[in-house]
Amino acid sequence: MLDAVDAALVRALQGDGRATYQALADGVGLSRTAVRARVRHLIGAGAIRIVGVLHAGVLGMEVFGHISFRISGPVRPVMAELGRREAVTFAALTAGRFPAVAHVRVSGDAALAAELAALRGLPGVHGAEVFRAGAIVKDAYSSVRALREIAIDPLDWRLIGHLQRDGRASYAELARNVGLSQAAARSRVVRLIDAGVVHVTALIEPSAVGANEHLGFGLRCRGDAEAIAARLGALAGVSFVSTGFGRYDIVGSATATDRPTLVEALEAIRGCPDVSYVETWEHLSVVKERHQVDTAGSPAVRHEGDG
């Protein structure tokens, strides 16, 4: 479990994984040396990984879909197939009305329709319902940010690749690895981050920090769904919120250290006056969870049994 200072450091690193130790120290009221030791311990213990997450729009994968499956017979064979599909970024065996859910990232609505047709054709799948996101309002793993169009050359891609492996690599190290001066490497990295191409953030290992309770939810709302989603995103425990259309107006997820805390988060969601319907599903086994695509072609994937 994290203490209050570690939790504050993790939140700061989720916002800016390359924040200086002095800036982090100023935020928590400790010395730079103490903060450096704490951050290194968090990384060494496997509680967090600090990596560069590539904006989905850079690769043209701007359309996000949440798929709810109806399955006949055992669910695990379907989950294995979902784990092998490139478009699937998240897949979980669930407790709820649907025995499995998945997230997909594709280039457009035609690609979403094609992927949905393929998923509905998997052995054991008897139906699938889709929520097509219009806007991601909150994502604990990757800050919601605009992507500004900039030219990306081979040196930029090499820098992105190194940041994906180690988001806190020094500018001197990055410069050595790509054959640039330290000043040039810094200028390029700052440009890529400012343009929204890559976001350096802390990815949390839930089991290492005691966040073992995971819940997905779908909501129907009255009024402005994006305004409601913004309020929900500010609630403690809510880790992901998106608006869109289909079965729900809002789809999201909540994470907590224990069941009572998760119930509190769910009660806060249900207490929102403009939420007219709440459906939930518990993530019993996360089969696949991919927060980034490695530029060398190796996706960062969390496999079954990890969560």
TORRO-61482 format. One record per atom (N, C-alpha, C): residue in three letters; x, y, z. Coordinates in steps of 0.001 Angstrom, whole numbers, padded with zeros to 6 digits, always signed. Example, Ala and Ser with C-alpha at 12.3 -4.5 7.8 and 13.67 -1.06 7.14 Angstrom:
2
ALA+013190-005690+007800
ALA+012300-004500+007800
ALA+013200-003300+007800
SER+012850-002250+007080
SER+013670-001060+007140
SER+012900+000030+007870
REM end
This chain:
307
MET+000835-001198+000000
MET+000000+000000+000000
MET+000873+001252+000000
LEU+000426+002284-000670
LEU+001164+003538-000709
LEU+000761+004412+000474
ASP+001744+005137+001040
ASP+001378+006134+002025
ASP+000949+007404+001295
ALA+000554+008428+002057
ALA-000007+009635+001447
ALA+001007+010338+000546
VAL+002281+010351+000948
VAL+003306+011020+000146
VAL+003539+010270-001160
ASP+003669+008939-001074
ASP+003859+008157-002297
ASP+002676+008334-003244
ALA+001463+008318-002694
ALA+000270+008496-003531
ALA+000300+009846-004230
ALA+000737+010892-003512
ALA+000832+012220-004124
ALA+001894+012246-005219
LEU+003008+011559-005003
LEU+004057+011492-006018
LEU+003566+010761-007261
VAL+002836+009674-007065
VAL+002310+008920-008213
VAL+001350+009787-009019
ARG+000480+010523-008344
ARG-000459+011405-009061
ARG+000300+012450-009864
ALA+001353+013003-009261
ALA+002139+014012-009975
ALA+002840+013400-011181
LEU+003357+012187-011043
LEU+004052+011526-012142
LEU+003092+011054-013231
GLN+001842+010797-012872
GLN+000848+010486-013897
GLN+000596+011717-014767
GLY+000635+012877-014156
GLY+000443+014109-014922
GLY+001655+014482-015739
ASP+002847+014259-015186
ASP+004095+014587-015891
ASP+005179+013630-015404
GLY+005385+012568-016164
GLY+006360+011554-015781
GLY+007791+012035-015820
ARG+008043+013170-016462
ARG+009396+013723-016534
ARG+009580+014920-015601
ALA+008653+015102-014670
ALA+008797+016196-013705
ALA+010118+016035-012954
THR+010800+017127-012702
THR+012084+017062-011997
THR+011846+016654-010544
TYR+012883+016084-009946
TYR+012783+015714-008531
TYR+012519+016945-007666
GLN+013084+018091-008061
GLN+012858+019303-007276
GLN+011399+019738-007350
ALA+010797+019660-008551
ALA+009384+020016-008684
ALA+008508+019066-007873
LEU+008844+017777-007905
LEU+008093+016799-007115
LEU+008253+017083-005627
ALA+009492+017410-005222
ALA+009761+017700-003814
ALA+008974+018913-003344
ASP+008921+019940-004175
ASP+008166+021141-003824
ASP+006686+020821-003627
GLY+006192+019858-004393
GLY+004775+019515-004316
GLY+004395+018741-003069
VAL+005339+017973-002503
VAL+005008+017141-001337
VAL+005691+017610-000058
GLY+006535+018629-000154
GLY+007151+019191+001035
GLY+008279+018378+001630
LEU+008962+017587+000783
LEU+010126+016830+001226
LEU+011360+017336+000501
SER+012536+016842+000919
SER+013764+017205+000227
SER+013840+016486-001109
ARG+014639+017060-002007
ARG+014849+016443-003320
ARG+015424+015038-003169
THR+016354+014856-002228
THR+016979+013547-002016
THR+015956+012519-001563
ALA+015078+012914-000641
ALA+014056+011988-000143
ALA+013082+011598-001241
VAL+012694+012571-002063
VAL+011751+012281-003147
VAL+012393+011377-004191
ARG+013648+011630-004528
ARG+014333+010764-005491
ARG+014376+009325-004982
ALA+014653+009138-003705
ALA+014698+007791-003131
ALA+013326+007127-003197
ARG+012273+007892-002907
ARG+010921+007322-002945
ARG+010523+006922-004364
VAL+010814+007780-005336
VAL+010447+007469-006721
VAL+011219+006247-007199
ARG+012502+006188-006903
ARG+013299+005031-007311
ARG+012808+003750-006654
HIS+012358+003861-005395
HIS+011817+002681-004715
HIS+010515+002219-005377
LEU+009644+003165-005718
LEU+008384+002813-006375
LEU+008634+002093-007695
ILE+009625+002576-008440
ILE+009954+001947-009724
ILE+010610+000593-009495
GLY+011583+000541-008574
GLY+012295-000709-008312
GLY+011409-001800-007759
ALA+010396-001423-006976
ALA+009480-002399-006395
ALA+008401-002848-007377
GLY+008380-002232-008552
GLY+007380-002604-009554
GLY+006016-001988-009325
ALA+005915-001012-008399
ALA+004623-000377-008159
ALA+004200+000500-009330
ILE+005180+001137-009988
ILE+004881+001975-011150
ILE+005933+001748-012228
ARG+005560+002034-013457
ARG+006491+002141-014581
ARG+006257+003510-015194
ILE+007321+004207-015478
ILE+007186+005524-016102
ILE+007563+005385-017567
VAL+006581+005581-018428
VAL+006754+005312-019856
VAL+006122+006425-020680
GLY+006533+006507-021924
GLY+005894+007398-022871
GLY+004765+006681-023575
VAL+003570+007247-023517
VAL+002390+006660-024170
VAL+002096+007465-025427
LEU+002101+006797-026562
LEU+001865+007444-027842
LEU+000390+007762-028014
HIS+000074+008972-028446
HIS-001315+009354-028721
HIS-001868+008458-029829
ALA-003067+007896-029599
ALA-003657+006987-030575
ALA-003827+007637-031935
GLY-004047+008948-031954
GLY-004253+009640-033221
GLY-003034+009668-034106
VAL-001834+009519-033506
VAL-000608+009528-034303
VAL-000596+008360-035286
LEU-001144+007233-034857
LEU-001221+006053-035705
LEU-002584+005924-036381
GLY-003395+006977-036273
GLY-004704+006947-036930
GLY-005730+006100-036217
MET-005478+005724-034962
MET-006403+004865-034219
MET-007236+005715-033258
GLU-008035+006595-033810
GLU-008746+007575-033002
GLU-010136+007119-032566
VAL-010659+006042-033137
VAL-012000+005591-032785
VAL-011905+004511-031716
PHE-012612+004745-030612
PHE-012622+003825-029473
PHE-014003+003198-029346
GLY-014044+001882-029176
GLY-015312+001189-028981
GLY-015256+000265-027780
HIS-016334+000248-027000
HIS-016488-000689-025885
HIS-017474-001764-026351
ILE-017063-003026-026281
ILE-017891-004132-026778
ILE-018316-005005-025608
SER-019617-005282-025512
SER-020170-006197-024509
SER-020602-007474-025231
PHE-020140-008640-024743
PHE-020358-009902-025442
PHE-021386-010782-024755
ARG-022208-011440-025581
ARG-023017-012575-025137
ARG-022324-013833-025638
ILE-022071-014764-024717
ILE-021255-015933-025041
ILE-021975-017193-024579
SER-021940-018223-025411
SER-022504-019524-025070
SER-021369-020476-024717
GLY-021441-021060-023535
GLY-020400-021993-023121
GLY-019258-021280-022413
PRO-018118-021958-022273
PRO-016973-021371-021565
PRO-016525-020060-022199
VAL-016089-019129-021364
VAL-015706-017807-021829
VAL-014219-017740-022187
ARG-013382-018531-021525
ARG-011937-018413-021721
ARG-011482-018600-023174
PRO-012059-019536-023946
PRO-011629-019632-025355
PRO-011877-018347-026140
VAL-012978-017662-025847
VAL-013256-016378-026507
VAL-012234-015342-026065
MET-011901-015351-024775
MET-010929-014386-024270
MET-009566-014585-024927
ALA-009199-015835-025161
ALA-007920-016109-025823
ALA-007911-015522-027226
GLU-009032-015631-027929
GLU-009121-015049-029276
GLU-009047-013518-029215
LEU-009709-012929-028236
LEU-009657-011474-028085
LEU-008226-011013-027822
GLY-007497-011780-027017
GLY-006124-011418-026704
GLY-005224-011384-027917
ARG-005572-012130-028941
ARG-004731-012191-030144
ARG-005075-011116-031173
ARG-006181-010412-030992
ARG-006597-009444-031999
ARG-005896-008108-031786
GLU-005289-007578-032820
GLU-004497-006361-032726
GLU-005341-005160-032319
ALA-006585-005087-032788
ALA-007424-003929-032491
ALA-007899-003910-031038
VAL-007869-005048-030373
VAL-008344-005142-028995
VAL-007248-004653-028050
THR-007543-003600-027290
THR-006566-003055-026345
THR-006851-003477-024913
PHE-008058-003947-024647
PHE-008423-004396-023306
PHE-009474-005479-023448
ALA-009348-006546-022654
ALA-010353-007598-022644
ALA-010412-008186-021243
ALA-011620-008365-020724
ALA-011778-008886-019366
ALA-012966-009834-019301
LEU-012773-010903-018542
LEU-013869-011792-018175
LEU-014581-011126-017008
THR-015900-011012-017101
THR-016629-010172-016149
THR-017775-010905-015470
ALA-018204-010347-014351
ALA-019429-010772-013677
ALA-020453-009679-013904
GLY-021576-010052-014475
GLY-022597-009074-014813
GLY-023482-009655-015889
ARG-024253-008804-016536
ARG-025173-009291-017565
ARG-024438-009856-018766
PHE-023254-009300-019053
PHE-022416-009809-020139
PHE-021196-010485-019522
PRO-020815-011674-020007
PRO-019690-012399-019398
PRO-018313-011901-019811
ALA-018249-010997-020775
ALA-016955-010479-021215
ALA-017145-009107-021840
VAL-016123-008258-021696
VAL-016105-006956-022353
VAL-014739-006758-022991
ALA-014695-005887-023988
ALA-013425-005562-024643
ALA-013465-004118-025117
HIS-012276-003531-025222
HIS-012105-002214-025835
HIS-011331-002394-027134
VAL-011727-001671-028149
VAL-011006-001719-029418
VAL-010625-000306-029840
ARG-009488-000202-030518
ARG-009010+001053-031098
ARG-008813+000821-032590
VAL-009507+001621-033411
VAL-009434+001456-034858
VAL-009367+002835-035520
SER-009211+002819-036840
SER-008959+004061-037573
SER-010209+004851-037909
GLY-011375+004204-037923
GLY-012591+004906-038295
GLY-013806+004029-038096
ASP-014981+004566-038417
ASP-016214+003817-038193
ASP-016321+002593-039083
ALA-015796+002665-040299
ALA-015818+001486-041172
ALA-014962+000370-040578
ALA-013802+000750-040040
ALA-012931-000245-039409
ALA-013581-000798-038139
LEU-014330+000046-037407
LEU-015030-000431-036218
LEU-016103-001446-036602
ALA-016836-001157-037668
ALA-017866-002093-038128
ALA-017245-003421-038556
ALA-016107-003359-039247
ALA-015428-004588-039691
ALA-014925-005390-038502
GLU-014350-004697-037503
GLU-013857-005395-036316
GLU-015005-006022-035540
LEU-016113-005296-035420
LEU-017273-005825-034713
LEU-017816-007064-035414
ALA-017845-007051-036744
ALA-018302-008227-037498
ALA-017397-009429-037229
ALA-016074-009179-037181
ALA-015130-010270-036905
ALA-015314-010803-035492
LEU-015531-009922-034530
LEU-015707-010360-033147
LEU-017008-011136-032977
ARG-018056-010702-033667
ARG-019327-011436-033585
ARG-019226-012821-034217
GLY-018245-013006-035097
GLY-018058-014295-035757
GLY-017178-015256-035001
LEU-016629-014857-033849
LEU-015770-015761-033084
LEU-016576-016930-032537
PRO-016002-018140-032519
PRO-016707-019302-031954
PRO-017119-019043-030503
GLY-018385-019314-030207
GLY-018894-019116-028863
GLY-019583-017785-028657
VAL-019318-016804-029528
VAL-019952-015490-029398
VAL-021328-015531-030051
HIS-022356-015198-029274
HIS-023729-015217-029788
HIS-024278-013816-029993
GLY-023476-012834-029725
GLY-023901-011468-029939
GLY-022926-010510-029288
ALA-022910-009290-029786
ALA-022031-008268-029218
ALA-022685-006907-029424
GLU-022657-006103-028382
GLU-023222-004760-028441
GLU-022097-003748-028292
VAL-022176-002647-029030
VAL-021068-001699-029080
VAL-021480-000325-028545
PHE-020569+000272-027824
PHE-020633+001682-027439
PHE-019507+002370-028196
ARG-019838+003346-029019
ARG-018846+004060-029809
ARG-018553+005377-029097
ALA-017341+005534-028596
ALA-016992+006734-027832
ALA-016918+007947-028739
GLY-017412+009073-028225
GLY-017258+010333-028927
GLY-016109+011132-028368
ALA-015931+011056-027029
ALA-014852+011792-026364
ALA-014405+011025-025133
ILE-013104+010937-024939
ILE-012537+010383-023710
ILE-012369+011560-022754
VAL-013069+011526-021646
VAL-013067+012635-020695
VAL-011977+012452-019646
LYS-011736+011208-019236
LYS-010687+010922-018251
LYS-010074+009567-018544
ASP-008755+009502-018449
ASP-008032+008245-018581
ASP-006842+008312-017637
ALA-006879+007500-016581
ALA-005818+007546-015575
ALA-004467+007129-016139
TYR-004461+006413-017268
TYR-003211+005916-017837
TYR-002619+006849-018877
SER-003413+007748-019384
SER-002915+008656-020415
SER-003735+009933-020366
SER-003078+011046-020060
SER-003830+012285-019900
SER-004611+012597-021173
VAL-005821+013088-020980
VAL-006654+013457-022120
VAL-006122+014782-022655
ARG-005640+014760-023883
ARG-004958+015935-024427
ARG-005206+016037-025918
ALA-005108+017235-026430
ALA-005275+017454-027865
ALA-003979+017083-028590
LEU-004131+016628-029813
LEU-002987+016288-030658
LEU-002823+017377-031704
ARG-001657+018037-031673
ARG-001373+019068-032666
ARG-000573+018442-033801
GLU-000930+018774-035013
GLU-000265+018172-036177
GLU+001154+018725-036323
ILE+002128+017829-036263
ILE+003524+018199-036490
ILE+004181+017108-037332
ALA+005271+017453-037992
ALA+006032+016467-038753
ALA+006878+015640-037780
ILE+006894+014317-037971
ILE+007674+013413-037126
ILE+008666+012674-038025
ASP+009953+012892-037786
ASP+010968+012269-038628
ASP+011558+011043-037931
PRO+012445+010276-038591
PRO+012990+009050-037989
PRO+013670+009269-036638
LEU+014341+010404-036452
LEU+014963+010672-035149
LEU+013903+010841-034058
ASP+012795+011496-034404
ASP+011695+011623-033441
ASP+011165+010250-033039
TRP+010993+009369-034031
TRP+010483+008028-033730
TRP+011439+007261-032835
ARG+012741+007442-033029
ARG+013707+006771-032167
ARG+013616+007304-030741
LEU+013441+008605-030598
LEU+013268+009177-029271
LEU+011992+008662-028606
ILE+010915+008596-029372
ILE+009650+008067-028844
ILE+009840+006634-028368
GLY+010550+005831-029155
GLY+010796+004444-028774
GLY+011537+004338-027449
HIS+012542+005173-027249
HIS+013285+005149-025984
HIS+012403+005610-024825
LEU+011568+006626-025066
LEU+010675+007097-024011
LEU+009626+006050-023655
GLN+009206+005267-024619
GLN+008248+004210-024322
GLN+008850+003159-023393
ARG+010141+002963-023489
ARG+010799+001991-022618
ARG+011192+002596-021273
ASP+011583+003858-021263
ASP+011990+004531-020030
ASP+011645+006004-020142
GLY+010507+006352-019574
GLY+010018+007727-019706
GLY+010859+008756-018975
ARG+011682+008322-018013
ARG+012516+009261-017269
ARG+013978+009207-017702
ALA+014256+008605-018846
ALA+015633+008612-019352
ALA+016117+010050-019465
SER+017348+010298-019032
SER+017881+011658-019061
SER+018070+012129-020497
TYR+018105+013440-020672
TYR+018348+013977-022012
TYR+019733+013555-022511
ALA+020693+013425-021602
ALA+022030+012973-022002
ALA+021973+011547-022546
GLU+021207+010676-021867
GLU+021071+009294-022319
GLU+020340+009224-023651
LEU+019255+009980-023783
LEU+018512+010002-025045
LEU+019399+010501-026180
ALA+020185+011530-025902
ALA+021073+012087-026922
ALA+022087+011042-027397
ARG+022692+010315-026441
ARG+023666+009280-026817
ARG+023018+008199-027675
ASN+021803+007818-027344
ASN+021146+006703-028036
ASN+020724+007045-029462
VAL+020478+008314-029737
VAL+020011+008675-031083
VAL+021027+009502-031867
GLY+022167+009807-031256
GLY+023213+010534-031969
GLY+022955+012010-032129
LEU+022386+012632-031105
LEU+022142+014069-031126
LEU+022897+014729-029969
SER+022968+016040-030002
SER+023459+016758-028835
SER+022366+016724-027772
GLN+022755+016953-026524
GLN+021778+016946-025446
GLN+020729+018035-025657
ALA+021157+019198-026093
ALA+020213+020298-026331
ALA+019215+019949-027428
ALA+019703+019294-028500
ALA+018821+018919-029610
ALA+017820+017852-029173
ALA+018293+016881-028372
ALA+017395+015834-027884
ALA+016309+016441-027000
ARG+016717+017359-026126
ARG+015740+018001-025245
ARG+014711+018780-026056
SER+015163+019536-027055
SER+014256+020332-027871
SER+013235+019444-028573
ARG+013686+018302-029096
ARG+012774+017406-029808
ARG+011768+016772-028841
VAL+012226+016327-027680
VAL+011334+015682-026724
VAL+010272+016672-026239
VAL+010691+017883-025910
VAL+009739+018907-025459
VAL+008715+019196-026550
ARG+009159+019260-027781
ARG+008258+019516-028918
ARG+007236+018385-029057
LEU+007682+017141-028934
LEU+006784+015987-029071
LEU+005756+015963-027939
ILE+006193+016281-026727
ILE+005280+016287-025588
ILE+004284+017434-025706
ASP+004776+018630-026052
ASP+003894+019798-026162
ASP+002843+019614-027250
ALA+003203+018882-028302
ALA+002255+018646-029400
ALA+001265+017533-029085
GLY+001448+016857-027942
GLY+000541+015771-027576
GLY+000868+014451-028241
VAL+001982+014371-028959
VAL+002348+013135-029651
VAL+002625+012018-028649
VAL+003329+012343-027583
VAL+003652+011360-026554
VAL+003406+011994-025186
HIS+002876+011210-024287
HIS+002647+011653-022914
HIS+003432+010737-021995
VAL+004369+011297-021231
VAL+005146+010498-020294
VAL+004383+010450-018978
THR+004069+009228-018528
THR+003190+009066-017373
THR+003607+007869-016548
ALA+003097+007798-015326
ALA+003332+006649-014451
ALA+002189+005659-014615
LEU+002509+004442-015038
LEU+001528+003364-015104
LEU+001608+002588-013795
ILE+000483+002432-013142
ILE+000438+001783-011831
ILE+000201+000294-011991
GLU+000943-000522-011256
GLU+000672-001949-011156
GLU-000335-002126-010020
PRO-001602-002416-010338
PRO-002641-002405-009303
PRO-002323-003284-008097
SER-001824-004504-008327
SER-001566-005408-007208
SER-000485-004863-006289
ALA+000452-004094-006853
ALA+001554-003561-006045
ALA+001114-002425-005144
VAL+000043-001751-005504
VAL-000431-000629-004688
VAL-001748-000943-003993
GLY-002170-002213-004071
GLY-003375-002622-003365
GLY-004670-002250-004043
ALA-004610-001843-005299
ALA-005840-001473-006034
ALA-006362-002711-006757
ASN-006988-003601-005999
ASN-007350-004909-006532
ASN-008815-005042-006921
GLU-009606-004013-006684
GLU-011028-004063-007028
GLU-011271-003222-008273
HIS-011862-003846-009296
HIS-012057-003165-010580
HIS-013504-003346-011038
LEU-014109-002254-011441
LEU-015508-002267-011842
LEU-015691-001428-013096
GLY-016437-001942-014057
GLY-016826-001156-015218
GLY-018267-000704-015058
PHE-018615+000422-015684
PHE-019993+000889-015590
PHE-020426+001547-016892
GLY-021719+001399-017178
GLY-022349+002068-018303
GLY-023531+002870-017791
LEU-023661+004111-018250
LEU-024685+005005-017733
LEU-025547+005566-018851
ARG-026812+005806-018509
ARG-027676+006626-019354
ARG-027996+007889-018571
CYS-028076+008990-019290
CYS-028129+010294-018612
CYS-029257+011168-019138
ARG-029556+012181-018341
ARG-030426+013271-018776
ARG-029546+014494-019001
GLY-029764+015215-020083
GLY-029011+016441-020305
GLY-027663+016211-020957
ASP-026697+017054-020620
ASP-025390+017099-021267
ASP-024487+015998-020715
ALA-024263+014938-021505
ALA-023472+013793-021043
ALA-022029+014191-020757
GLU-021456+015104-021554
GLU-020060+015487-021335
GLU-019896+016245-020022
ALA-020855+017081-019666
ALA-020792+017790-018389
ALA-020913+016805-017231
ILE-021792+015822-017388
ILE-021943+014787-016355
ILE-020666+013974-016240
ALA-020080+013615-017388
ALA-018849+012831-017389
ALA-017710+013588-016717
ALA-017637+014889-016931
ALA-016597+015696-016285
ALA-016744+015650-014769
ARG-017994+015700-014282
ARG-018205+015611-012831
ARG-017829+014234-012313
LEU-018167+013195-013062
LEU-017833+011837-012637
LEU-016328+011629-012612
GLY-015622+012224-013593
GLY-014181+012068-013659
GLY-013468+012644-012458
ALA-014112+013572-011755
ALA-013506+014185-010566
ALA-013729+013362-009307
LEU-014542+012297-009386
LEU-014824+011474-008213
LEU-013647+010576-007884
ALA-013402+010379-006603
ALA-012345+009471-006156
ALA-012657+008056-006632
GLY-011654+007395-007187
GLY-011801+006013-007617
GLY-012167+005837-009077
VAL-012720+006879-009702
VAL-013081+006765-011126
VAL-011817+006950-011959
SER-011457+005917-012726
SER-010192+005932-013459
SER-010349+006181-014948
PHE-011541+005960-015485
PHE-011763+006142-016925
PHE-013194+006575-017141
VAL-013399+007569-018015
VAL-014748+008019-018380
VAL-014743+008424-019843
SER-015728+007943-020595
SER-015888+008374-021986
SER-017362+008568-022288
THR-017652+009529-023143
THR-019016+009741-023614
THR-019129+009200-025030
GLY-020359+008933-025451
GLY-020542+008426-026804
GLY-021981+008039-027037
PHE-022179+007061-027896
PHE-023546+006651-028205
PHE-023581+005160-028490
GLY-024770+004595-028346
GLY-024971+003155-028472
GLY-025812+002705-027296
ARG-025393+001655-026626
ARG-026152+001138-025492
ARG-026177+002129-024326
TYR-025087+002873-024151
TYR-024955+003802-023033
TYR-024637+005206-023554
ASP-024784+006186-022663
ASP-024324+007543-022950
ASP-022903+007757-022436
ILE-022547+007032-021365
ILE-021227+007121-020741
ILE-020760+005715-020374
VAL-019496+005436-020646
VAL-018865+004196-020186
VAL-017640+004585-019378
GLY-017413+003876-018280
GLY-016250+004189-017455
GLY-015829+003017-016614
SER-014840+003261-015771
SER-014365+002238-014851
SER-013941+002882-013544
ALA-013973+002079-012487
ALA-013561+002538-011159
ALA-012626+001500-010562
THR-011671+001968-009775
THR-010682+001111-009140
THR-010579+001493-007674
ALA-010416+000488-006809
ALA-010326+000763-005376
ALA-009458-000279-004697
THR-009035+000041-003478
THR-008186-000874-002725
THR-008981-002009-002095
ASP-010266-001801-001855
ASP-011075-002831-001221
ASP-012532-002664-001646
ARG-013345-003661-001325
ARG-014734-003661-001755
ARG-015546-002501-001145
PRO-015411-002197+000144
PRO-016183-001051+000678
PRO-015857+000268-000032
THR-014576+000491-000358
THR-014204+001723-001057
THR-014791+001744-002455
LEU-014826+000567-003107
LEU-015433+000484-004434
LEU-016926+000778-004363
VAL-017576+000280-003328
VAL-019008+000555-003141
VAL-019235+002053-002962
GLU-018341+002727-002222
GLU-018462+004179-002050
GLU-018372+004902-003386
ALA-017425+004465-004230
ALA-017285+005089-005548
ALA-018547+004880-006378
LEU-019089+003662-006325
LEU-020299+003359-007090
LEU-021491+004163-006575
GLU-021582+004322-005268
GLU-022676+005117-004698
GLU-022571+006584-005126
ALA-021329+007081-005220
ALA-021152+008463-005676
ALA-021602+008612-007122
ILE-021314+007608-007946
ILE-021754+007630-009347
ILE-023282+007599-009412
ARG-023877+006699-008641
ARG-025340+006585-008628
ARG-026005+007840-008073
GLY-025267+008568-007227
GLY-025830+009757-006616
GLY-025853+010971-007508
CYS-025224+010891-008676
CYS-025250+012025-009601
CYS-026691+012242-010080
PRO-027290+013413-009862
PRO-028720+013611-010131
PRO-029121+013448-011591
ASP-028190+013615-012520
ASP-028533+013515-013939
ASP-028275+012133-014522
VAL-027868+011175-013686
VAL-027698+009789-014135
VAL-029018+009057-013920
SER-029599+008572-015009
SER-030914+007934-014922
SER-030856+006417-014881
TYR-029729+005827-015281
TYR-029606+004365-015299
TYR-028140+003996-015118
VAL-027879+002998-014276
VAL-026514+002531-014021
VAL-026453+001020-014209
GLU-025524+000576-015031
GLU-025252-000858-015183
GLU-023776-001082-014865
THR-023482-002142-014116
THR-022106-002390-013710
THR-021681-003811-014056
TRP-020372-003992-014154
TRP-019792-005316-014349
TRP-018433-005356-013648
GLU-018178-006441-012950
GLU-016916-006595-012238
GLU-015891-007275-013127
HIS-014675-006746-013162
HIS-013602-007359-013940
HIS-012986-008482-013111
LEU-013369-009719-013414
LEU-012878-010875-012659
LEU-011466-011256-013074
SER-011184-011165-014363
SER-009867-011534-014888
SER-009566-010681-016112
VAL-008530-009866-016017
VAL-008105-009046-017151
VAL-007173-009887-018016
VAL-007604-010167-019231
VAL-006839-011012-020145
VAL-005826-010188-020932
LYS-006190-008959-021250
LYS-005308-008113-022054
LYS-005522-006672-021665
GLU-004436-005943-021502
GLU-004515-004522-021212
GLU-003300-003860-021836
ARG-003533-003072-022862
ARG-002445-002440-023595
ARG-002639-000932-023552
HIS-001672-000253-022949
HIS-001758+001196-022824
HIS-000960+001920-023886
GLN-000092+001201-024588
GLN+000767+001858-025564
GLN+001103+000873-026670
VAL+001498+001410-027812
VAL+001992+000605-028917
VAL+003451+000942-029118
ASP+004306-000058-028966
ASP+005739+000172-029118
ASP+006057+000455-030578
THR+006859+001487-030827
THR+007153+001874-032207
THR+008002+000838-032927
ALA+008578-000076-032180
ALA+009333-001167-032809
ALA+008440-002351-033105
GLY+007148-002245-032695
GLY+006186-003283-033036
GLY+005842-004214-031906
SER+006333-003969-030685
SER+006025-004836-029568
SER+005095-004118-028605
PRO+003789-004450-028620
PRO+002861-003759-027746
PRO+003109-004099-026289
ALA+002862-003100-025420
ALA+002951-003337-023990
ALA+001622-003938-023553
VAL+001625-005214-023177
VAL+000398-005944-022912
VAL+000439-006537-021520
ARG-000673-006472-020824
ARG-000826-007153-019557
ARG-001625-008408-019821
HIS-001110-009574-019441
HIS-001719-010833-019797
HIS-002578-011398-018663
GLU-003345-012421-019019
GLU-004251-013040-018058
GLU-003475-013483-016830
GLY-004090-013237-015673
GLY-003455-013591-014420
GLY-002753-012427-013765
ASP-002569-011323-014507
ASP-001894-010160-013945
ASP-002836-009285-013136
GLY-004141-009424-013337
GLY-005051-008518-012634
GLY-006421-009088-012517
REM end
